[in-house]
């Protein structure tokens, strides 16, 4: 995020799913080198969000803590959802989780220049004490002028239903990009159809295997055929090569 004079850098998740840990680490270092300022020999990250307790969202955190200063760390679920080594890093960085349901689409968690970042919801399904990690997903939104980006993580059907009103505050103005791999069947249940008469273009990145992208597209197509034959919603699958998302 840049306002022309100063820069703020936000990292959403720090992990990988493949066996190529070395490749993931090199990618992370490259992104930090390109987009972060440095203080001494360390990069500076103003915010780090861990959106899910599954390891592919945090397994680069040990290395990240060695090469970067994390000014603010927020994580989904409760501390005990993470292994001891990650708990130690979170505590050392004064990281904060959420004991119960939290949602705030009215007040940005971070605002810089024309860019605002919102926590749309966390622990939306089952609360922090429940066993369903997907229901604890940290769902974020970034608004920048006419661009809106949703980070859905693994949010399940119930979580997205609970967050429907908060999500609609972003969706109603159109979406530039959707990132994550939420529960596919949930995508028909939140307010895409309300926008089906408008020129809404959805680009979706799924850093996992692309499955959510195709399922999302299929869901929208099915919805259009059933209820809105004149819909102009367009769903574009965006490859991982579009990373990172840069807002100026």
LUMVO-698606 format. One record per residue (C-alpha): residue in three letters; x, y, z. Coordinates in pm, 1 decimal. Each point is the difference from the previous one (the first is absolute). Layout:
N
<rec><residuo>ALA</residuo><X>X</X><Y>Y</Y><Z>Z</Z></rec>
...
END
This chain:
248
<rec><residuo>UNK</residuo><X>0.0</X><Y>0.0</Y><Z>0.0</Z></rec>
<rec><residuo>UNK</residuo><X>141.3</X><Y>337.1</Y><Z>-98.2</Z></rec>
<rec><residuo>UNK</residuo><X>-125.1</X><Y>356.6</Y><Z>40.5</Z></rec>
<rec><residuo>UNK</residuo><X>279.1</X><Y>145.0</Y><Z>-210.0</Z></rec>
<rec><residuo>UNK</residuo><X>226.3</X><Y>85.0</Y><Z>292.8</Z></rec>
<rec><residuo>UNK</residuo><X>-7.5</X><Y>-303.6</Y><Z>226.8</Z></rec>
<rec><residuo>UNK</residuo><X>-54.3</X><Y>-370.6</Y><Z>-50.5</Z></rec>
<rec><residuo>UNK</residuo><X>-173.4</X><Y>-265.4</Y><Z>207.3</Z></rec>
<rec><residuo>UNK</residuo><X>41.5</X><Y>-368.8</Y><Z>-75.3</Z></rec>
<rec><residuo>UNK</residuo><X>-254.2</X><Y>-269.1</Y><Z>88.2</Z></rec>
<rec><residuo>UNK</residuo><X>64.4</X><Y>-374.4</Y><Z>-30.3</Z></rec>
<rec><residuo>UNK</residuo><X>-300.6</X><Y>-232.8</Y><Z>-7.1</Z></rec>
<rec><residuo>UNK</residuo><X>118.6</X><Y>-348.6</Y><Z>100.9</Z></rec>
<rec><residuo>UNK</residuo><X>353.9</X><Y>-136.0</Y><Z>0.1</Z></rec>
<rec><residuo>UNK</residuo><X>2.3</X><Y>-358.1</Y><Z>-116.6</Z></rec>
<rec><residuo>UNK</residuo><X>-11.7</X><Y>-251.1</Y><Z>-282.8</Z></rec>
<rec><residuo>UNK</residuo><X>-172.5</X><Y>-326.2</Y><Z>-90.5</Z></rec>
<rec><residuo>UNK</residuo><X>246.3</X><Y>-167.2</Y><Z>-231.8</Z></rec>
<rec><residuo>UNK</residuo><X>311.9</X><Y>-197.9</Y><Z>80.3</Z></rec>
<rec><residuo>UNK</residuo><X>212.8</X><Y>283.2</Y><Z>-136.9</Z></rec>
<rec><residuo>UNK</residuo><X>84.7</X><Y>181.4</Y><Z>321.9</Z></rec>
<rec><residuo>UNK</residuo><X>311.8</X><Y>148.0</Y><Z>-157.9</Z></rec>
<rec><residuo>UNK</residuo><X>-198.8</X><Y>148.8</Y><Z>-288.2</Z></rec>
<rec><residuo>UNK</residuo><X>-261.3</X><Y>144.4</Y><Z>236.0</Z></rec>
<rec><residuo>UNK</residuo><X>267.9</X><Y>154.5</Y><Z>219.3</Z></rec>
<rec><residuo>UNK</residuo><X>179.6</X><Y>152.3</Y><Z>-297.7</Z></rec>
<rec><residuo>UNK</residuo><X>-328.8</X><Y>146.3</Y><Z>-122.9</Z></rec>
<rec><residuo>UNK</residuo><X>-66.8</X><Y>150.2</Y><Z>341.9</Z></rec>
<rec><residuo>UNK</residuo><X>346.9</X><Y>154.0</Y><Z>17.9</Z></rec>
<rec><residuo>UNK</residuo><X>-37.2</X><Y>139.6</Y><Z>-350.2</Z></rec>
<rec><residuo>UNK</residuo><X>-332.4</X><Y>162.8</Y><Z>85.4</Z></rec>
<rec><residuo>UNK</residuo><X>135.5</X><Y>148.0</Y><Z>320.4</Z></rec>
<rec><residuo>UNK</residuo><X>301.4</X><Y>136.9</Y><Z>-183.1</Z></rec>
<rec><residuo>UNK</residuo><X>-217.9</X><Y>160.8</Y><Z>-263.8</Z></rec>
<rec><residuo>UNK</residuo><X>-279.6</X><Y>140.2</Y><Z>212.5</Z></rec>
<rec><residuo>UNK</residuo><X>129.5</X><Y>57.6</Y><Z>355.6</Z></rec>
<rec><residuo>UNK</residuo><X>210.4</X><Y>273.0</Y><Z>150.7</Z></rec>
<rec><residuo>UNK</residuo><X>288.8</X><Y>-105.9</Y><Z>225.2</Z></rec>
<rec><residuo>UNK</residuo><X>110.5</X><Y>99.2</Y><Z>347.2</Z></rec>
<rec><residuo>UNK</residuo><X>355.5</X><Y>-115.7</Y><Z>49.7</Z></rec>
<rec><residuo>UNK</residuo><X>28.8</X><Y>-350.3</Y><Z>-141.4</Z></rec>
<rec><residuo>UNK</residuo><X>-370.6</X><Y>-84.9</Y><Z>32.5</Z></rec>
<rec><residuo>UNK</residuo><X>-300.8</X><Y>65.2</Y><Z>-217.2</Z></rec>
<rec><residuo>UNK</residuo><X>-298.2</X><Y>179.0</Y><Z>153.2</Z></rec>
<rec><residuo>UNK</residuo><X>-352.7</X><Y>-138.3</Y><Z>-23.4</Z></rec>
<rec><residuo>UNK</residuo><X>-260.1</X><Y>232.7</Y><Z>147.5</Z></rec>
<rec><residuo>UNK</residuo><X>-266.7</X><Y>-271.2</Y><Z>19.0</Z></rec>
<rec><residuo>UNK</residuo><X>8.4</X><Y>-377.6</Y><Z>-27.3</Z></rec>
<rec><residuo>UNK</residuo><X>-326.1</X><Y>-193.8</Y><Z>-6.9</Z></rec>
<rec><residuo>UNK</residuo><X>-14.1</X><Y>-377.3</Y><Z>43.9</Z></rec>
<rec><residuo>UNK</residuo><X>-346.1</X><Y>-80.3</Y><Z>-132.7</Z></rec>
<rec><residuo>UNK</residuo><X>-20.0</X><Y>-368.9</Y><Z>93.6</Z></rec>
<rec><residuo>UNK</residuo><X>162.6</X><Y>-242.0</Y><Z>243.0</Z></rec>
<rec><residuo>UNK</residuo><X>94.4</X><Y>-253.4</Y><Z>-269.9</Z></rec>
<rec><residuo>UNK</residuo><X>374.4</X><Y>-19.6</Y><Z>-47.7</Z></rec>
<rec><residuo>UNK</residuo><X>2.2</X><Y>123.6</Y><Z>-359.5</Z></rec>
<rec><residuo>UNK</residuo><X>-100.8</X><Y>339.8</Y><Z>137.1</Z></rec>
<rec><residuo>UNK</residuo><X>283.8</X><Y>33.5</Y><Z>252.4</Z></rec>
<rec><residuo>UNK</residuo><X>281.8</X><Y>-249.4</Y><Z>-65.7</Z></rec>
<rec><residuo>UNK</residuo><X>236.6</X><Y>274.1</Y><Z>-123.0</Z></rec>
<rec><residuo>UNK</residuo><X>-58.4</X><Y>204.1</Y><Z>316.1</Z></rec>
<rec><residuo>UNK</residuo><X>321.5</X><Y>-121.7</Y><Z>173.9</Z></rec>
<rec><residuo>UNK</residuo><X>212.8</X><Y>118.3</Y><Z>-291.6</Z></rec>
<rec><residuo>UNK</residuo><X>-204.4</X><Y>318.2</Y><Z>-35.9</Z></rec>
<rec><residuo>UNK</residuo><X>61.3</X><Y>85.4</Y><Z>365.8</Z></rec>
<rec><residuo>UNK</residuo><X>374.5</X><Y>-26.2</Y><Z>-60.6</Z></rec>
<rec><residuo>UNK</residuo><X>13.2</X><Y>231.6</Y><Z>-299.7</Z></rec>
<rec><residuo>UNK</residuo><X>-281.9</X><Y>246.8</Y><Z>67.6</Z></rec>
<rec><residuo>UNK</residuo><X>-140.7</X><Y>215.3</Y><Z>276.9</Z></rec>
<rec><residuo>UNK</residuo><X>-375.3</X><Y>-54.0</Y><Z>31.6</Z></rec>
<rec><residuo>UNK</residuo><X>-147.6</X><Y>316.1</Y><Z>148.5</Z></rec>
<rec><residuo>UNK</residuo><X>-348.3</X><Y>-148.1</Y><Z>43.0</Z></rec>
<rec><residuo>UNK</residuo><X>-94.3</X><Y>-368.5</Y><Z>-16.1</Z></rec>
<rec><residuo>UNK</residuo><X>-360.3</X><Y>-125.6</Y><Z>-8.0</Z></rec>
<rec><residuo>UNK</residuo><X>-103.8</X><Y>-363.6</Y><Z>-24.9</Z></rec>
<rec><residuo>UNK</residuo><X>-316.8</X><Y>-203.0</Y><Z>-45.2</Z></rec>
<rec><residuo>UNK</residuo><X>-137.6</X><Y>-230.2</Y><Z>268.8</Z></rec>
<rec><residuo>UNK</residuo><X>161.9</X><Y>-44.0</Y><Z>338.3</Z></rec>
<rec><residuo>UNK</residuo><X>364.3</X><Y>-33.7</Y><Z>95.8</Z></rec>
<rec><residuo>UNK</residuo><X>-35.1</X><Y>-369.5</Y><Z>85.3</Z></rec>
<rec><residuo>UNK</residuo><X>-99.6</X><Y>-73.2</Y><Z>-361.9</Z></rec>
<rec><residuo>UNK</residuo><X>367.5</X><Y>47.7</Y><Z>-93.4</Z></rec>
<rec><residuo>UNK</residuo><X>304.7</X><Y>-214.5</Y><Z>85.7</Z></rec>
<rec><residuo>UNK</residuo><X>223.8</X><Y>107.1</Y><Z>287.9</Z></rec>
<rec><residuo>UNK</residuo><X>274.1</X><Y>140.0</Y><Z>-224.2</Z></rec>
<rec><residuo>UNK</residuo><X>-248.8</X><Y>229.6</Y><Z>-173.9</Z></rec>
<rec><residuo>UNK</residuo><X>-162.4</X><Y>95.7</Y><Z>330.6</Z></rec>
<rec><residuo>UNK</residuo><X>342.0</X><Y>115.3</Y><Z>121.6</Z></rec>
<rec><residuo>UNK</residuo><X>45.9</X><Y>222.2</Y><Z>-305.6</Z></rec>
<rec><residuo>UNK</residuo><X>-349.6</X><Y>144.6</Y><Z>36.2</Z></rec>
<rec><residuo>UNK</residuo><X>61.0</X><Y>79.9</Y><Z>367.5</Z></rec>
<rec><residuo>UNK</residuo><X>344.0</X><Y>145.4</Y><Z>-72.1</Z></rec>
<rec><residuo>UNK</residuo><X>-153.0</X><Y>231.1</Y><Z>-261.8</Z></rec>
<rec><residuo>UNK</residuo><X>-290.0</X><Y>96.2</Y><Z>229.4</Z></rec>
<rec><residuo>UNK</residuo><X>-238.7</X><Y>-157.0</Y><Z>-248.8</Z></rec>
<rec><residuo>UNK</residuo><X>-370.8</X><Y>23.0</Y><Z>64.7</Z></rec>
<rec><residuo>UNK</residuo><X>-275.3</X><Y>-244.2</Y><Z>-75.0</Z></rec>
<rec><residuo>UNK</residuo><X>-371.7</X><Y>20.5</Y><Z>67.4</Z></rec>
<rec><residuo>UNK</residuo><X>-169.8</X><Y>-180.1</Y><Z>287.0</Z></rec>
<rec><residuo>UNK</residuo><X>-338.0</X><Y>3.3</Y><Z>-168.1</Z></rec>
<rec><residuo>UNK</residuo><X>-183.3</X><Y>132.0</Y><Z>-301.9</Z></rec>
<rec><residuo>UNK</residuo><X>123.3</X><Y>334.5</Y><Z>-126.7</Z></rec>
<rec><residuo>UNK</residuo><X>-111.0</X><Y>201.9</Y><Z>-301.2</Z></rec>
<rec><residuo>UNK</residuo><X>42.8</X><Y>366.8</Y><Z>-84.6</Z></rec>
<rec><residuo>UNK</residuo><X>-81.2</X><Y>124.2</Y><Z>-348.8</Z></rec>
<rec><residuo>UNK</residuo><X>-57.0</X><Y>354.5</Y><Z>126.2</Z></rec>
<rec><residuo>UNK</residuo><X>342.8</X><Y>70.8</Y><Z>147.6</Z></rec>
<rec><residuo>UNK</residuo><X>314.9</X><Y>-89.6</Y><Z>-195.6</Z></rec>
<rec><residuo>UNK</residuo><X>269.9</X><Y>-195.3</Y><Z>180.8</Z></rec>
<rec><residuo>UNK</residuo><X>255.6</X><Y>192.1</Y><Z>-205.9</Z></rec>
<rec><residuo>UNK</residuo><X>-35.3</X><Y>317.5</Y><Z>-206.0</Z></rec>
<rec><residuo>UNK</residuo><X>272.3</X><Y>156.5</Y><Z>-208.9</Z></rec>
<rec><residuo>UNK</residuo><X>-56.9</X><Y>256.9</Y><Z>-272.1</Z></rec>
<rec><residuo>UNK</residuo><X>-295.9</X><Y>-113.6</Y><Z>-210.2</Z></rec>
<rec><residuo>UNK</residuo><X>30.7</X><Y>-360.1</Y><Z>117.6</Z></rec>
<rec><residuo>UNK</residuo><X>-199.2</X><Y>-161.5</Y><Z>279.6</Z></rec>
<rec><residuo>UNK</residuo><X>27.7</X><Y>-353.3</Y><Z>136.2</Z></rec>
<rec><residuo>UNK</residuo><X>-292.0</X><Y>-156.4</Y><Z>187.2</Z></rec>
<rec><residuo>UNK</residuo><X>-42.8</X><Y>-310.6</Y><Z>210.2</Z></rec>
<rec><residuo>UNK</residuo><X>-336.3</X><Y>-121.3</Y><Z>-129.2</Z></rec>
<rec><residuo>UNK</residuo><X>-9.2</X><Y>-290.9</Y><Z>239.4</Z></rec>
<rec><residuo>UNK</residuo><X>185.6</X><Y>-260.6</Y><Z>200.3</Z></rec>
<rec><residuo>UNK</residuo><X>-130.7</X><Y>-295.9</Y><Z>202.2</Z></rec>
<rec><residuo>UNK</residuo><X>-326.5</X><Y>43.5</Y><Z>-190.5</Z></rec>
<rec><residuo>UNK</residuo><X>-104.9</X><Y>-364.0</Y><Z>23.5</Z></rec>
<rec><residuo>UNK</residuo><X>32.4</X><Y>-183.1</Y><Z>330.8</Z></rec>
<rec><residuo>UNK</residuo><X>204.6</X><Y>265.3</Y><Z>179.7</Z></rec>
<rec><residuo>UNK</residuo><X>364.3</X><Y>-14.4</Y><Z>101.0</Z></rec>
<rec><residuo>UNK</residuo><X>-60.6</X><Y>-301.5</Y><Z>220.5</Z></rec>
<rec><residuo>UNK</residuo><X>-159.9</X><Y>-215.2</Y><Z>-268.7</Z></rec>
<rec><residuo>UNK</residuo><X>177.1</X><Y>-274.1</Y><Z>-185.9</Z></rec>
<rec><residuo>UNK</residuo><X>-75.8</X><Y>118.3</Y><Z>-354.2</Z></rec>
<rec><residuo>UNK</residuo><X>308.8</X><Y>189.1</Y><Z>-118.0</Z></rec>
<rec><residuo>UNK</residuo><X>-168.2</X><Y>113.7</Y><Z>-323.0</Z></rec>
<rec><residuo>UNK</residuo><X>-267.8</X><Y>172.3</Y><Z>205.9</Z></rec>
<rec><residuo>UNK</residuo><X>272.3</X><Y>196.7</Y><Z>178.1</Z></rec>
<rec><residuo>UNK</residuo><X>145.8</X><Y>139.1</Y><Z>-323.6</Z></rec>
<rec><residuo>UNK</residuo><X>105.2</X><Y>363.6</Y><Z>7.8</Z></rec>
<rec><residuo>UNK</residuo><X>-186.9</X><Y>170.5</Y><Z>-285.4</Z></rec>
<rec><residuo>UNK</residuo><X>148.7</X><Y>330.0</Y><Z>-119.1</Z></rec>
<rec><residuo>UNK</residuo><X>-86.1</X><Y>271.2</Y><Z>-249.8</Z></rec>
<rec><residuo>UNK</residuo><X>208.8</X><Y>276.1</Y><Z>-150.9</Z></rec>
<rec><residuo>UNK</residuo><X>-160.3</X><Y>303.5</Y><Z>-158.7</Z></rec>
<rec><residuo>UNK</residuo><X>201.2</X><Y>236.0</Y><Z>-218.0</Z></rec>
<rec><residuo>UNK</residuo><X>-190.3</X><Y>261.8</Y><Z>-199.9</Z></rec>
<rec><residuo>UNK</residuo><X>-212.0</X><Y>-211.5</Y><Z>-238.5</Z></rec>
<rec><residuo>UNK</residuo><X>180.3</X><Y>-327.5</Y><Z>71.3</Z></rec>
<rec><residuo>UNK</residuo><X>-124.3</X><Y>-251.7</Y><Z>254.7</Z></rec>
<rec><residuo>UNK</residuo><X>185.6</X><Y>-316.0</Y><Z>95.6</Z></rec>
<rec><residuo>UNK</residuo><X>-141.4</X><Y>-282.9</Y><Z>211.0</Z></rec>
<rec><residuo>UNK</residuo><X>222.1</X><Y>-250.8</Y><Z>183.5</Z></rec>
<rec><residuo>UNK</residuo><X>-225.5</X><Y>-293.5</Y><Z>86.9</Z></rec>
<rec><residuo>UNK</residuo><X>258.1</X><Y>-252.3</Y><Z>126.0</Z></rec>
<rec><residuo>UNK</residuo><X>-182.9</X><Y>-333.6</Y><Z>60.6</Z></rec>
<rec><residuo>UNK</residuo><X>-325.9</X><Y>157.3</Y><Z>121.9</Z></rec>
<rec><residuo>UNK</residuo><X>-275.8</X><Y>-258.9</Y><Z>9.6</Z></rec>
<rec><residuo>UNK</residuo><X>-367.1</X><Y>32.6</Y><Z>-88.9</Z></rec>
<rec><residuo>UNK</residuo><X>-118.5</X><Y>98.4</Y><Z>345.5</Z></rec>
<rec><residuo>UNK</residuo><X>279.7</X><Y>253.2</Y><Z>49.2</Z></rec>
<rec><residuo>UNK</residuo><X>-77.9</X><Y>174.0</Y><Z>-328.6</Z></rec>
<rec><residuo>UNK</residuo><X>-370.7</X><Y>-0.2</Y><Z>82.8</Z></rec>
<rec><residuo>UNK</residuo><X>71.0</X><Y>169.2</Y><Z>334.3</Z></rec>
<rec><residuo>UNK</residuo><X>216.6</X><Y>256.1</Y><Z>-179.8</Z></rec>
<rec><residuo>UNK</residuo><X>-242.6</X><Y>62.9</Y><Z>-284.1</Z></rec>
<rec><residuo>UNK</residuo><X>-86.5</X><Y>356.5</Y><Z>102.4</Z></rec>
<rec><residuo>UNK</residuo><X>362.6</X><Y>98.6</Y><Z>52.4</Z></rec>
<rec><residuo>UNK</residuo><X>102.0</X><Y>-155.9</Y><Z>-330.6</Z></rec>
<rec><residuo>UNK</residuo><X>-282.7</X><Y>174.1</Y><Z>-180.6</Z></rec>
<rec><residuo>UNK</residuo><X>137.8</X><Y>337.9</Y><Z>110.3</Z></rec>
<rec><residuo>UNK</residuo><X>296.3</X><Y>-80.8</Y><Z>-223.8</Z></rec>
<rec><residuo>UNK</residuo><X>-172.6</X><Y>-207.5</Y><Z>-268.5</Z></rec>
<rec><residuo>UNK</residuo><X>-268.9</X><Y>255.6</Y><Z>-80.9</Z></rec>
<rec><residuo>UNK</residuo><X>259.3</X><Y>235.5</Y><Z>-148.3</Z></rec>
<rec><residuo>UNK</residuo><X>152.6</X><Y>-274.1</Y><Z>-212.9</Z></rec>
<rec><residuo>UNK</residuo><X>298.1</X><Y>-224.0</Y><Z>55.8</Z></rec>
<rec><residuo>UNK</residuo><X>336.0</X><Y>27.1</Y><Z>-163.5</Z></rec>
<rec><residuo>UNK</residuo><X>151.6</X><Y>-315.3</Y><Z>143.5</Z></rec>
<rec><residuo>UNK</residuo><X>-94.1</X><Y>-296.6</Y><Z>218.8</Z></rec>
<rec><residuo>UNK</residuo><X>275.7</X><Y>-205.1</Y><Z>159.5</Z></rec>
<rec><residuo>UNK</residuo><X>-26.4</X><Y>-326.4</Y><Z>191.6</Z></rec>
<rec><residuo>UNK</residuo><X>-167.4</X><Y>-336.9</Y><Z>-26.9</Z></rec>
<rec><residuo>UNK</residuo><X>-321.7</X><Y>7.9</Y><Z>203.6</Z></rec>
<rec><residuo>UNK</residuo><X>-253.6</X><Y>-279.9</Y><Z>22.1</Z></rec>
<rec><residuo>UNK</residuo><X>-127.6</X><Y>-10.7</Y><Z>-360.9</Z></rec>
<rec><residuo>UNK</residuo><X>-368.3</X><Y>-67.4</Y><Z>66.5</Z></rec>
<rec><residuo>UNK</residuo><X>-15.9</X><Y>310.6</Y><Z>217.8</Z></rec>
<rec><residuo>UNK</residuo><X>59.7</X><Y>225.0</Y><Z>-298.4</Z></rec>
<rec><residuo>UNK</residuo><X>-357.3</X><Y>-27.3</Y><Z>-125.6</Z></rec>
<rec><residuo>UNK</residuo><X>-137.1</X><Y>112.7</Y><Z>334.8</Z></rec>
<rec><residuo>UNK</residuo><X>138.9</X><Y>346.1</Y><Z>40.4</Z></rec>
<rec><residuo>UNK</residuo><X>-91.3</X><Y>315.4</Y><Z>-182.7</Z></rec>
<rec><residuo>UNK</residuo><X>151.9</X><Y>-50.1</Y><Z>-344.4</Z></rec>
<rec><residuo>UNK</residuo><X>-345.4</X><Y>-38.7</Y><Z>-151.7</Z></rec>
<rec><residuo>UNK</residuo><X>-107.2</X><Y>340.2</Y><Z>129.7</Z></rec>
<rec><residuo>UNK</residuo><X>260.9</X><Y>150.6</Y><Z>-229.2</Z></rec>
<rec><residuo>UNK</residuo><X>-76.3</X><Y>-214.8</Y><Z>-299.5</Z></rec>
<rec><residuo>UNK</residuo><X>-154.0</X><Y>285.0</Y><Z>-195.0</Z></rec>
<rec><residuo>UNK</residuo><X>312.0</X><Y>213.2</Y><Z>28.3</Z></rec>
<rec><residuo>UNK</residuo><X>334.3</X><Y>-8.0</Y><Z>-173.8</Z></rec>
<rec><residuo>UNK</residuo><X>182.0</X><Y>-193.2</Y><Z>268.3</Z></rec>
<rec><residuo>UNK</residuo><X>331.4</X><Y>-155.0</Y><Z>-90.5</Z></rec>
<rec><residuo>UNK</residuo><X>148.1</X><Y>-248.9</Y><Z>243.2</Z></rec>
<rec><residuo>UNK</residuo><X>361.5</X><Y>-109.2</Y><Z>-30.8</Z></rec>
<rec><residuo>UNK</residuo><X>90.5</X><Y>-282.5</Y><Z>231.9</Z></rec>
<rec><residuo>UNK</residuo><X>337.7</X><Y>-131.9</Y><Z>110.3</Z></rec>
<rec><residuo>UNK</residuo><X>16.3</X><Y>-336.9</Y><Z>168.1</Z></rec>
<rec><residuo>UNK</residuo><X>355.5</X><Y>-68.8</Y><Z>109.3</Z></rec>
<rec><residuo>UNK</residuo><X>-83.1</X><Y>-360.3</Y><Z>84.2</Z></rec>
<rec><residuo>UNK</residuo><X>-92.6</X><Y>-197.3</Y><Z>-310.3</Z></rec>
<rec><residuo>UNK</residuo><X>-240.1</X><Y>220.7</Y><Z>-192.7</Z></rec>
<rec><residuo>UNK</residuo><X>-296.8</X><Y>-214.4</Y><Z>97.0</Z></rec>
<rec><residuo>UNK</residuo><X>-188.3</X><Y>277.7</Y><Z>172.1</Z></rec>
<rec><residuo>UNK</residuo><X>36.4</X><Y>222.3</Y><Z>-306.7</Z></rec>
<rec><residuo>UNK</residuo><X>-172.3</X><Y>-246.7</Y><Z>-231.4</Z></rec>
<rec><residuo>UNK</residuo><X>-265.2</X><Y>-88.3</Y><Z>258.5</Z></rec>
<rec><residuo>UNK</residuo><X>-65.4</X><Y>367.8</Y><Z>61.9</Z></rec>
<rec><residuo>UNK</residuo><X>-42.4</X><Y>60.0</Y><Z>-371.6</Z></rec>
<rec><residuo>UNK</residuo><X>-231.5</X><Y>-299.3</Y><Z>-32.4</Z></rec>
<rec><residuo>UNK</residuo><X>-207.9</X><Y>119.2</Y><Z>293.7</Z></rec>
<rec><residuo>UNK</residuo><X>-47.3</X><Y>342.6</Y><Z>-153.0</Z></rec>
<rec><residuo>UNK</residuo><X>-90.3</X><Y>-151.3</Y><Z>-336.1</Z></rec>
<rec><residuo>UNK</residuo><X>-260.4</X><Y>-223.8</Y><Z>166.0</Z></rec>
<rec><residuo>UNK</residuo><X>-146.9</X><Y>294.1</Y><Z>187.8</Z></rec>
<rec><residuo>UNK</residuo><X>-21.3</X><Y>204.1</Y><Z>-318.5</Z></rec>
<rec><residuo>UNK</residuo><X>-185.9</X><Y>-273.5</Y><Z>-187.1</Z></rec>
<rec><residuo>UNK</residuo><X>-247.6</X><Y>-55.5</Y><Z>281.4</Z></rec>
<rec><residuo>UNK</residuo><X>-96.6</X><Y>351.5</Y><Z>102.5</Z></rec>
<rec><residuo>UNK</residuo><X>176.6</X><Y>267.9</Y><Z>-203.2</Z></rec>
<rec><residuo>UNK</residuo><X>27.9</X><Y>-93.4</Y><Z>-366.8</Z></rec>
<rec><residuo>UNK</residuo><X>113.0</X><Y>352.6</Y><Z>-86.7</Z></rec>
<rec><residuo>UNK</residuo><X>273.0</X><Y>10.0</Y><Z>263.2</Z></rec>
<rec><residuo>UNK</residuo><X>323.9</X><Y>172.6</Y><Z>-95.4</Z></rec>
<rec><residuo>UNK</residuo><X>214.1</X><Y>-146.0</Y><Z>278.2</Z></rec>
<rec><residuo>UNK</residuo><X>332.4</X><Y>-108.5</Y><Z>-143.6</Z></rec>
<rec><residuo>UNK</residuo><X>227.2</X><Y>-236.9</Y><Z>189.8</Z></rec>
<rec><residuo>UNK</residuo><X>364.6</X><Y>-10.8</Y><Z>-104.3</Z></rec>
<rec><residuo>UNK</residuo><X>242.4</X><Y>-254.7</Y><Z>141.8</Z></rec>
<rec><residuo>UNK</residuo><X>323.5</X><Y>182.0</Y><Z>75.2</Z></rec>
<rec><residuo>UNK</residuo><X>322.9</X><Y>-203.2</Y><Z>14.9</Z></rec>
<rec><residuo>UNK</residuo><X>244.5</X><Y>21.2</Y><Z>288.7</Z></rec>
<rec><residuo>UNK</residuo><X>234.5</X><Y>198.3</Y><Z>-221.6</Z></rec>
<rec><residuo>UNK</residuo><X>-212.2</X><Y>306.1</Y><Z>78.6</Z></rec>
<rec><residuo>UNK</residuo><X>144.9</X><Y>9.1</Y><Z>351.3</Z></rec>
<rec><residuo>UNK</residuo><X>68.7</X><Y>229.9</Y><Z>175.7</Z></rec>
<rec><residuo>UNK</residuo><X>-292.7</X><Y>240.3</Y><Z>18.3</Z></rec>
<rec><residuo>UNK</residuo><X>148.1</X><Y>347.1</Y><Z>4.2</Z></rec>
<rec><residuo>UNK</residuo><X>-204.3</X><Y>308.4</Y><Z>89.6</Z></rec>
<rec><residuo>UNK</residuo><X>131.6</X><Y>348.5</Y><Z>-60.0</Z></rec>
END
